Amino acid sequence: ILPTMLNKLNDNDPEVVEWTLDGLRQVMAIKSRVVLPYLVPQLTTPPANTKALSILASVAGEALNKYLPRILPALQTSLASSKGTPIEAQQLEYCQAVVLSVTDEAGVRTIVDSLLENTRTDNVDQRRAAATLLCAFCANSRAQYINHVPQLYRGLIHLCIDSDKDVLQMSWEALNAVTKTLEPKQQAQYVSDVRQ
């Protein structure tokens, strides 16, 4: 079933693509752990199918965590390559949907570690994409990331010396979002992390 469905994702008829995505969603809802090892490599091969990944992420649950180290770079590359194109907003929406679907501790750790690491790359487009996804995660995630606040503060404050204005904007918005999740009494315990 899966090879045929994956071929249909590239069909010229948008209706066929929608039906195929719905079919994949149904298969994922029943057999996500069996299907993901086959689907993820197919969907992350450049150019990554961010729309399909966003739909699968919505039903995959924790089964997706194992594949995040492969999915996140694919999302970043898609987002970076769409910069300044008509599909940029749509790509951002799909990429955010994948990142925001992760709510458990192991997945949150992978997202924070991977995206902070990728904000240190020399490639400005990749850095911008990582900062954008990190900002989206910090501002909109339903996940509890309180354990990662020191790491986020250090990483995001370090980004404030970046030369790219978009990276600066995203790091500022992410810092703002992280700070807003803390009660005023909690904020005092992170002064040393901010000072570092």
C-alpha positions as CSV (number, residue, x, y, z in Angstrom):
1,I,0.0,0.0,0.0
2,L,2.7,2.6,1.1
3,P,4.8,2.8,-2.1
4,T,1.6,3.4,-4.2
5,M,0.5,6.1,-1.7
6,L,3.9,7.8,-1.7
7,N,3.8,8.0,-5.5
8,K,0.4,9.6,-5.4
9,L,1.7,12.4,-3.1
10,N,3.4,13.8,-6.2
11,D,0.3,13.6,-8.4
12,N,-0.7,16.7,-10.4
13,D,-4.3,16.6,-9.2
14,P,-4.5,18.3,-5.8
15,E,-7.6,16.2,-4.9
16,V,-5.6,13.0,-5.3
17,V,-2.9,14.4,-3.1
18,E,-5.4,15.3,-0.4
19,W,-7.0,11.8,-0.5
20,T,-3.6,10.2,-0.3
21,L,-2.7,12.3,2.7
22,D,-5.9,11.3,4.4
23,G,-5.2,7.7,3.6
24,L,-1.7,8.0,5.1
25,R,-3.3,9.6,8.2
26,Q,-5.6,6.7,8.6
27,V,-2.8,4.1,8.2
28,M,-0.7,6.1,10.7
29,A,-3.5,6.2,13.2
30,I,-3.6,2.4,13.3
31,K,0.0,1.3,12.6
32,S,2.3,4.3,13.3
33,R,5.2,2.4,14.7
34,V,5.2,0.0,11.8
35,V,4.8,2.6,9.1
36,L,7.1,5.4,10.3
37,P,10.4,3.5,9.6
38,Y,9.4,3.3,6.0
39,L,7.7,6.7,5.6
40,V,10.2,9.0,7.4
41,P,13.1,8.4,5.0
42,Q,10.8,8.8,2.0
43,L,9.3,12.1,3.3
44,T,12.6,13.6,4.4
45,T,14.5,13.0,1.2
46,P,15.1,16.4,-0.4
47,P,12.8,18.2,-1.2
48,A,11.1,17.1,2.1
49,N,7.4,16.8,2.0
50,T,6.6,19.1,4.9
51,K,2.8,18.9,4.3
52,A,2.8,15.1,4.7
53,L,5.2,15.3,7.7
54,S,2.9,17.8,9.4
55,I,-0.1,15.5,8.9
56,L,1.7,12.4,10.1
57,A,3.1,14.3,13.2
58,S,-0.5,15.1,14.2
59,V,-1.3,11.4,14.6
60,A,2.1,9.8,15.3
61,G,2.4,10.8,18.9
62,E,5.5,9.6,20.8
63,A,6.4,7.2,18.0
64,L,7.8,10.3,16.1
65,N,10.5,11.0,18.7
66,K,12.9,8.4,17.4
67,Y,12.9,10.1,14.0
68,L,13.2,13.7,15.1
69,P,17.0,13.9,14.5
70,R,16.2,13.1,10.9
71,I,13.0,15.2,10.5
72,L,14.3,18.4,12.1
73,P,17.2,19.0,9.6
74,A,14.8,18.2,6.7
75,L,12.3,20.8,8.0
76,Q,15.0,23.4,8.4
77,T,16.3,22.8,4.9
78,S,12.8,23.2,3.5
79,L,12.2,26.3,5.5
80,A,15.6,27.8,4.5
81,S,15.1,27.1,0.8
82,S,11.6,28.6,0.8
83,K,12.9,32.0,2.1
84,G,11.5,34.8,0.0
85,T,9.3,32.5,-2.2
86,P,5.5,32.5,-2.4
87,I,5.4,29.2,-0.4
88,E,7.4,30.5,2.5
89,A,4.4,31.0,4.8
90,Q,2.9,27.6,4.0
91,Q,6.3,25.9,4.6
92,L,6.6,27.6,8.0
93,E,3.1,26.5,8.9
94,Y,3.8,22.9,8.1
95,C,7.2,22.9,9.8
96,Q,5.7,24.5,13.0
97,A,2.9,21.9,13.0
98,V,5.5,19.1,13.2
99,V,7.5,20.8,16.0
100,L,4.4,21.8,18.0
101,S,3.1,18.2,17.8
102,V,5.9,17.1,20.2
103,T,4.8,17.3,23.8
104,D,6.6,14.6,25.8
105,E,9.9,15.1,27.6
106,A,12.1,13.0,25.3
107,G,10.8,14.8,22.2
108,V,11.2,18.2,23.8
109,R,14.8,17.5,24.7
110,T,15.5,16.5,21.2
111,I,13.9,19.6,19.7
112,V,15.7,22.0,22.1
113,D,19.1,20.3,21.7
114,S,18.9,20.0,17.9
115,L,17.6,23.4,17.2
116,L,20.0,25.2,19.6
117,E,22.8,23.2,18.0
118,N,21.7,24.2,14.5
119,T,21.6,27.9,15.4
120,R,25.4,27.7,15.6
121,T,25.9,26.8,12.0
122,D,27.8,29.1,9.6
123,N,25.0,28.9,7.0
124,V,22.8,31.9,7.7
125,D,19.7,30.4,6.0
126,Q,19.9,27.3,8.2
127,R,20.6,29.4,11.3
128,R,17.5,31.5,10.5
129,A,15.3,28.4,10.0
130,A,16.5,26.9,13.3
131,A,15.9,30.1,15.1
132,T,12.4,30.4,13.6
133,L,11.4,26.9,14.6
134,L,12.9,27.4,18.1
135,C,10.9,30.6,18.4
136,A,7.7,28.9,17.3
137,F,8.3,26.0,19.7
138,C,9.0,28.3,22.7
139,A,6.0,30.6,21.9
140,N,3.3,28.1,21.0
141,S,4.2,24.7,22.4
142,R,1.8,23.0,24.8
143,A,4.7,21.0,26.2
144,Q,6.4,21.7,29.5
145,Y,9.9,22.8,28.9
146,I,10.7,24.3,32.3
147,N,13.7,21.9,32.7
148,H,15.3,23.4,29.5
149,V,14.9,27.0,30.5
150,P,18.6,27.4,31.6
151,Q,19.8,25.9,28.3
152,L,17.3,28.0,26.3
153,Y,18.4,31.2,28.1
154,R,22.1,30.6,27.3
155,G,21.5,29.6,23.7
156,L,19.0,32.4,22.9
157,I,21.1,35.1,24.6
158,H,24.1,33.9,22.6
159,L,22.0,34.4,19.4
160,C,21.6,38.1,20.3
161,I,25.1,38.7,18.8
162,D,24.1,37.3,15.4
163,S,24.5,39.5,12.3
164,D,21.2,38.5,10.7
165,K,18.2,40.6,11.7
166,D,15.8,37.7,11.3
167,V,17.8,35.6,13.7
168,L,18.0,38.5,16.1
169,Q,14.2,39.0,15.9
170,M,13.4,35.3,16.4
171,S,15.8,34.9,19.3
172,W,14.3,38.0,21.0
173,E,10.7,36.6,20.5
174,A,11.8,33.2,21.8
175,L,13.5,34.8,24.9
176,N,10.3,36.8,25.5
177,A,8.2,33.6,25.2
178,V,10.4,31.6,27.6
179,T,10.4,34.4,30.2
180,K,6.6,34.7,30.0
181,T,6.2,31.0,31.0
182,L,7.9,31.8,34.4
183,E,6.3,33.3,37.4
184,P,8.2,36.4,38.7
185,K,9.4,34.4,41.8
186,Q,10.8,31.7,39.4
187,Q,12.7,34.2,37.3
188,A,15.2,34.9,40.1
189,Q,16.6,31.4,40.0
190,Y,17.8,31.9,36.4
191,V,19.8,35.0,37.0
192,S,23.1,33.1,37.0
193,D,22.2,31.5,33.6
194,V,21.5,34.9,32.2
195,R,24.7,36.3,33.6
196,Q,26.8,33.5,32.1
